[in-house]
Amino acid sequence: MPLTPNLTEVGLRARRRIALRLLPFVFLMYIVNYIDRVNVSFANLRMSADLGFSDRVFGLGVGMFYVTYVLFEIPGAIIVERWSARKWIARIMVSWAVITILTGFVHTARQFYAARFFLGAAESSFFPGMIVYLTHWFRLRERSWAIACLYAAVPTASLVGSPIAGWLLGVHWFQLAGWRWLFILEGIPALVLGIVVVFYLTDWPSQAQWLPPDERDWLVGELQAELQAKKKIRDYTIMQAFCDRRILRLIVAWFLALSGALGTVYWLPTFVKRLSGLPDRTVTSLLLIPALIGIVGTLFNGWHSDRKAERRWHAAVPLAAAGLMYALLIPVRHDVPSGIALLLLGGGIFYAYYPAFWAMPTMLLSESAAAATFGLINSIGQLSGFAGNYAIGFLNERTHSLTASFSFLALVFVAAGGLILSLRIQNPLEGSRVLAPVAIAPPEPAAG
């Protein structure tokens, strides 16, 4: 079926039915995933003091997650593409649930490192697998919105997780501190959802018995037509995709952006606590503000990016704005109200870049090359979770100040935004219309 800018009645019905069935469930899965991944940031309001951990120990422990997380990103994304999304995602969710629960029983730094190490291995490839899964169900022109719905789960996880964490940190049941119950109780939903996934998700549109035949045929035809359109630009193999300079530039940009994003996610509760001296429950309540900013920004930016058929600026501007907040924080950090306001703004604005960024690789690649590239970009980028968090812990401990950490975060956010703006990406669905000033750049000549 040829691609048309206007949806037919069948297309409208299909798109609505697919969105209502898949996006809320995908959104819920990612909320649970992110709560389990970053609940350690809330637990640290008490955990490090109870166990005698320094900032460097905590930063290293947080980073250990990403050492193993990167190992299975690429093969995991290809498994989703070539085997079964629902079976692989179910395996991921059940295994990470068990390890999250066990994290509530750590007592030493080595046990903490081990728990984070195995959590990374268990959870690896969940995110790129979800991105690949969405490409099976949403056309290119709607993909940024679909990814925005997925990524809105990240700030929503803070919105949901913050008050729960604030409450649990104050309990002491069965001789166990509240931060331990934080891990134990928050691991259970992933276990339940992992079982539900097997029965609820459908791997491919052609297998969807819940779609009427005309809607199913329409979607399969549209996705096949898109695939052929992309092949007219260039049909990449996996290795060619890995060597493309634009993909390499995306990898570096993602690494820098994620250094700032993950540094913010894991350290924001600690930053707010140290800057303000407020009680734990007040700190967790304040963190609802960046969560709300993140939800609105992600959904609006994803929608606006699709509407304008533009990706670079929609990805770069939120990153540059977050960097600016941290840069402004340095001279006013002793003014508590202003410092907290900038922290909360910086902690929410950056979320908006996610949907526009992840729509870019699908404009360059298709099928297994795209799936593998999702894994490659995310796996290398996730190493920033180790490097960035350890760097912040090291800088805090070495300088006995937050200034160096704020400078680090400002630098990586701004650098990531600038690198994204340097990309040139052609829109395969609109011929001569491009999502950059010029069309696809030819290979750069070798130096010398």
C-alpha positions, 0 to 999 in steps of 0.5 A: 500500500503506498504511503500517503500523508493523510490517514484513511479511515482504516488507518485511523482506526488501526492507529487508535486501536494499536495505541490504546492497546500497546502504549499504556502497557509499554508505559507501565512496564517502563515505569516499573523498570525505571523505579527499580533501576533508580530507587537506589538514589532515594535509598541513598538518603539513608543507605550510605549512612547506615552502611558507612559508604562514602560518595565514591563507594556509592558512585562506583556501586551505581556505576557497576550496573552499567558494566554488565548492562552493556554486554547484552544490549546489541544481541538482546535488541537483535533477539527482539527483532528476529525472535520474540519481544514478549518472551525476551522482555518477560525474561528480563522483567522476572530476573531483574525483579528477583535481583531488586528484591535481593538488593534489600539485604546487602550489608557490605560494599562488595554485596552492593557492587554485586547486586548492581552488577547482576541487576545490570546483566538481568535488565540489559537490552530492555530499553533498546528492545522496547524501542525495536518493538515500537518500530514493529507497530508505529510508522516513522511519522508517528514514531517520535510520539510513540517513543515519547509515550515510552519515555514519559515513563521516566519522569513519571517513575520519579513522580510515582516513586518519590512519595513512595520512597519518602514514605518507605524511608520512614518505616522500620518493619521486622527489624529491617530499615525503610530503605531495605523495604524500598528494594523489596517491595518495589521488585514485586510489580516487575515480577507480576508484569513479567508474567503478564507480558507473555500473554498480553504482547504480540510480537508482530502486526501480522500475528495480531488477532485483536486487530481486524483484518483490514486494519492489520493489512493496512499496517503491514502494508504501510510498514513494508512501504516505509522499509522499501522507501528507506532502502532507496536511500541506502540499505545498510548491513549491520557492520556498515551501520556501525561504521557510519560517521553519523551513527558514531556521532550519535553514539558520542552524543548519547554518551555525553547526554546520558552522562548528564542525565544519569548523573542527574537522576542518581544524584539529584536527591543527594544534591537537593538534600545537601544544598537545602538540609531539608528532611527526607520526605520534603526532599522526595516531595520536591522531586515531584517538580522535575518529574512533572516538568519531564512528563510535560516536556517529553510528551510535548516535544515528541508531538511537536517533533513529529508535527514539524518533521524535525529532530535535531533541534528538538533533541539539542535544545532541551540538553542545552537548557539543562546545561545552562541550568547547571552552569547558572547554579554555580554562582548562586549555589549559596542562595538556597531558594535559587539553587533549588529552583535551578536544580529542579528545572535542570533535573526536569528539562533534559527529559524532553530530548529523548523521543526526538533523539531515538527517532533519528536512527530509524531514519537512517537504518532499517530491520536488523541494522536498526535493531543492532544500532539501537543496541550499539548506541545504548550499550556504549552510551550506558557506559556513561552511567558508570563513568558519569556517576563515578566521576561525580562521586569522585569530584564530590569527595575530592573537592568537598564541594558540589561545584565541580559536579555542577560544572561537569554536568553543564559541560556534558549537556551542552557538548551533547546538544552541540554534537546533535546539531552537527548531524545531517539526516535526510527524511526518507519519507519526504524525498527532498525534505530533510531534517537538517540544512543539507541532505545526507553527507558523503563519507568524509575523506581520510585525514591527510 
